[in-house]
Amino acid sequence: MIDPYTVIKGRVGKIRSLYNDGKYKKLYVVSFGKAAYPMTKAVSDSVDDILTAGIMITKYGHVPQSDLSTKIEVFEAAHPVPDHEGVAATARVIALLEKADRETLVVCLISGGGSALLVAPHKDITLSEKQEITQMLLKAGANIQEMNTVRKHLSRIKGGKLAEIAYPAYVFSLILSDVIGDPLDVIASGPTSPDQSTFQDALRVVRHYNLEDRIPEKARSILIRGASGEIPETPKNGDPAFERVKNVIVGSNKKAIEAARKEAEARGYETIVLSEELQGESRDAARWLAGKAINARNDLKRQSDRRVCLIAGGETTVTVRGNGLGGRNTELALAFAEEIRGIEGIMLLSAGTDGTDGPTDAAGAIVDGKTVERAEAAGIRSEEFLRNNDSYNFFKAAGGLFITGPTGTNVMDLQIILLD
């Protein structure tokens, strides 16, 4: 697994050399995302002697202990729908960065979840309107690229605007990616990266999900005016704000997959990576994974001495049509269980590397060929729970929830299938 503390600890030498070589007089640390605590701690433990000030924003329950430098303000806020705590914390970030000058080095520690935690709504919309839009996009099944395209164009700090605020300071961003392909402008909505999307793209997203007439009027007006050129675009390539910015990806889902592959092989499994870009509807992904697993299991019948581990990584989505409780991983696991019903020798774990799956306390779930049958014997009908997007409560009743608590990292999801 990707350990944020370790990967940032390996970069503190670079931070110190940047500070010394640039003859900077101030060092600010701004950290936000689900992995903010371990990333910040690595810096706090190593460069407190030159640290001037810092702000950390992470999800509620993601600060295991208060042992950071006293120079760092610690905030917890809501994810995936932002709240007032996130707004207050982000206001502190903006106030700090407005003090930055050419003699300031700003270290940004960015991880997944940053889009919700670093929140400064456009001056013409309220937090409640931003919350409403976020909820609509989540329920519609929008993927992270689509979500963040809209977020960037309704924000005062996303889409490269943090770099604008900090200019002319030097900004060194260390980024833990939770997006397929590691696009800098999408991870945490790209606060220190040139934005590749436009107001027109954002408008296209809300129209694609038939939300244009449902989102708050002020937000719709901003997107329409922006698409027509009445509102300035987010900063793009060539903007002076990025002349003194360095963005570095320090961890990703690919590295997590590689770590899982090595561990499986150390345990005697022949390992096959099925996909590093698993996406789309969770149920569709489950059917595809089940087909791969069943075919591989059939091959094993002719070679009984083999043990195989299939691995996939990425991030699926769920279009919410019911009123149940669940996340993309528990929904994928339940749909997978239905596909392999009655088939022995197949077991799946689908889990979020951050330890949370949607608005639940589970990372995901574990299933095998008998999961559905065991549930039915107890009077629990899987298809009813799946129809109601209630996968969490299915596994809570039938067993199989995978609960880790916050892991301190966030590099999307892993699906691990064991065939024996």
N, C-alpha and C positions, 0 to 999 in steps of 0.2 A: 504494500500500500504506500501511497505518497504521504510522507510525514512532513507537514509544513514547517515545523520547527527546524528539522534537519536541512531542508533545502534552502531555507533563508539563512540559517547559520553558515552555510557554505558560501553565502554572498556577502557576509558582513565585512570581509576583507576588502571587497570592491567598494562598499559604502565608505569605509574609512579612507581608502586611497583617493576616491573621488573628492571627499571632503578636504583632505590635505592638499592634493594636487591642485584643486580649484581655489585653494586659499579662502574657503567659505568661512563665514563668521557665525552662521546659524544653521542648525540641522533640525528640520521638522520631520516628524513621522506621521503620516495619515494612513490608517489601516481600516478596511471595511470588507465585510463578507463573513461567511460562516467559518472560515479558517483564520479569521483576524487575530484571535487570541494567540495561538501558537506562533503565527508569523510575527506578531508584535513582540512576543516574549523573546524570540531569537534576537531581535534587534535590541530590546531592552537589556538583555543579559550581556550584550557584547559592546555596545557603543554608548552606554549611558553617560560616559565621561564627556562626550562631545554633543550629546543630545540637548537641544534647546527646549523643545516642546513637542507634544504629540497628542493625537486623538485616535481612539479606536472605537469602532462601531461594529457590534456583532449581534447575532440572534439571541433572544432570551434563552437563558440556560446554557450558553456556550462559553461562560467564563468560569472555569473550575475553581480558580483561586485568585485572590487579588495580590499577586506578587510581581506586578510590573513596576517600572520606574514611577516614582511619584510625579514625574514631569509629564506623564501620559494620562489624559482624561479617558475614562472608560465609560462607554454607553452600551446599553442593550436595547434592541428595538425589535419590531415585528417583521416577520417574513412568512409567506411571500407577499402579503398585502401590507403596505407600509402603514406606520402609525405616527402619532404626534412625537413620540420619543425619537424616532428616526429623523423627523423634521428638525427637532431641537438640536440633535447631535450634528446634523449636517450644517445647521446655521453656525455652530461652533467651528466646523471645518472651514467654512467660507470665511469666517472672521479671521481665523489663523492664517489662511493662505493670502488674504488681502494684505497681510503684514510682510509677506515675502518680497524680497528684492533680489538684485543680481548677486548679492553676497549670501544668498540662502540656497541650501541644498534641501530639496523636498523628496523624501523617500515615501513612495506610495506602495502599500502592500494590499493587493487586490485579489479577492477570491469570489467564488460563486455566491450568489445571494446579495451581492453588492448593489444590484439594481433596486432592490426593495429597501435596503438598509441605508444607503446614501440617497436621501430623498429631499429634493427642493423643487416643489411644483412650480410650473410657469406662473408668473406674477398674476395672471388673469384667471387662474383656477385654484380651487381650494383642495386641501388634502382629501376631504371626503369625496370630491369629484375624481381625484386621482385614484382613490381606493375603489370607487365604483368601476372605473375603466379597467383597472387591474383584474378585478373579480370577473368582469364580463369576458375578458380575453382568456383568463384561466379556464372558465367553464366552457368556452367555445372550442377549446383544444388548440389554441395558438401555440406554436413552438417558441423556443427562446429567442430566435432571431426576430420573429414577428413581434413578440412581446416587447423586446428592447427597441425595435424600430419606432414603435409608438411612444414608449417611455422617453426616449431621447428627445423627441420633438415636443414633449410636454414638460421639459425639465430645465432648470437653470444651472445644472452642474454636470449632467451626463453628455454623452456625445462630444467629448473633447473640451467641454466647457470648464472642467476642473483645471486643465492645462492653461486655459485662457486666464482664469482667475489667478493662478500662481505665477504667471509670466511677469517679470523676466527671470524668475528663479530657475535653477536647473532641477528638473523633475526626473527622478530615477524610479520607474515603476517595476516592481517584481510581482508577477501575475500567476496565479494558480487557475488554470483554465477549467471551466465547467461547460464548455461549448464544443460541439463537434467541429473539428478542423482548426480550432484555436484562433478564430478571427479576433484580432485585438479590439475592433470597434464594437463587438457584440458582448464580450465578457464583461459582466457588471455594467453593461451599456457603454463601455469604452470611454470612461471619463478623461483619460489622458491620451486618447488616440484620435487621429483624424476620422471623421464619420463618413462611412461609405454610403449611408442611406440618406434619403431626402424626405421632405414633407409629403411629396407625392407618394413615396413608398409607404409612409405611415397611413396615409389616407386609403391607399390600396388595401392595406391589411384590414382596417375596420370595415371596408366595403366587402371584402372577401368573406368576412364572418357575419355579414348582414347586421352590423352594429352602428352604422352611420347615423341612423335615425334614433338610436337608443342611448348612445353616449351623451353625457351632459352637453348642453348647447354651447357653452363657452369653449369646451375642448374641441368640439366639432368646428367651431369658428376658427380656432387657432390653426388646425390642420388645413382647413380650406384656404385661409388667408396665406398660410405658409406655402402651400402648393401653388398659389397664384403669384408668389413673389412679393407679397406685401409684408412678410415677416422675414428677417434675415435667416439664412440657413445655419445649421450647425457648422462649426469650423471643419474645413476640408484639408486635404493634402496641399502643402504650400503655404498654409497659414503661419504667420510668424510665431504663434503660440507653441508650435511644435519644433522650432529650431533648437530648443534646449530641453528636449524630452527624449528619454531612452526607455523603451518598453521591452521587458524580457519575460518570456514564458519560463517559469521554473518548475511546473508540474502540470500533468494532463492525464486524461483517461487512458491514453496509450501507455503511459508509464505504469498505471495501475494494472492494466491488462498484462503487461510484461511481468510485473511482480507476481500476479496470480498464476501466470503460465509457469514461471520458475518454481513456485511453491508446489503446484500440482505435479510437475515432473520430479521434484525431490521426493514426493510421496508415491512415486511409481506409476503415475498416470501418463499415458500417451496423450499429448495435448494438441488441440486444434483450435485456433482462433477463428471463429465464424465471421465476426464483424467487429470493426472498430468504429462503426458509424451507425449503430442500431437506432432507428428513429421511426417516426410515424405513430399511428394509433397503437396503444399497448396490446390490444387484442389481436391486431394484425401481426405484430411482432411475435406474440406468443404462438400463433399458428405456424409462422415461419420457423421459429426455433423448435417447436414440437416436431415438425416435419423432418428437420435435420437430425434431431435426437432419435426419432423412430427409425430412420434409415440407418443411422450409425449403430443403433442397438441391434437391428436385424443383421448387420454385418458381423457383430460380435458373436452371434449365435454359431457362426461357422469357425470362430477363433476364440474359444472360451477362456483362453489364458490372458487375453488383453483386458486392460482397464483404460477407459478413455475419459478425458475431461474436455468438454466443449466450453469455450469462453466467448462472450460477446460483451461489448461495452457501448455506451452511447446514452441517449436520453429520449424516451418515447413521450407521447402525450395522451391525454384522456379527454374525450369530448363528454362532458357531464350531461347526462339526460335524466338521471335519477336524483334522489335526495339523500343518498347514503354517505358513508364515510370511507375514504380510501385514498390511495395515491397510485402513481403509474406503476410502481413495482408490485404492490399487492394485486392490482388489477391484472397485470401481466401474468403473475404467478397463478391466479385463479383461472384465467383463461387457458393457460398452459396445462393446468391440472385436468381440465375438462378434455383437452385434446389427447392426453396420455392415459386417460381413465382405463384401468384394468391392465396396463402394460407394466410388467415388472422390470426392474433394473435401470430405471431412469429417475433421477432426482434433480430438482432445480432449486437454486437459490437466486432470487432476483432482489437486489438491494441497492439503495442509494449509498454512495461512499461517505456521505455526510452523516449518516445515521438517522436521517429522517426521510419519510416518504409522504409528500403532501402534508396535509394538516393533521398528522398522526404522530404517535410516539414510537412508531416502528420504522426500521430501515427498509423493510420489505417482508418477504415470506419465503418459506421452504415448502416444496410440494413433491409428491411422488405419485406413482400410478394408483395408489390406494387412497389418496386424499379425498377424492369425491365420494368414494364408496363408504369410507369411514364416516364422513359427514352425514350421508344419507341414512346410515344406520342409526345415527343420533337424531334424525328428523330434521337435518339441515340441508336444504336444497340449494346447491351451488348456483344454478341458473337464475334463481330469484335474486340472489345477492348480486350477481354480476349484472343483471338487468337494471338494478337500482344503484349501480356504482357504489356498492356497499362491501367491497372486498375486505376492508379492515375488520368489519364486524363478523364476516364469515370466518376469517382465521382466528379471531378472538374467541368465537364459539367452538370452532372445530379444531383449533390448534394449528400451529405452523408460523405464527408471527415471529419475525426475526428482530429482536429488540437489542440494540447496542448502546443507546444513548448517543449524544453528540460525539462524533469521532475526532473533531478538530480538523477535518479535511473536507474537501468538496471537489471531486473530479468526475461528476456525473454518476452513472449507474454501472453496475456489473451484473451480468447473468452468468452463472457457473452451473454447468450441467454435468453430473457424474453418471457414467454408464458402466455398469459392472455386472 
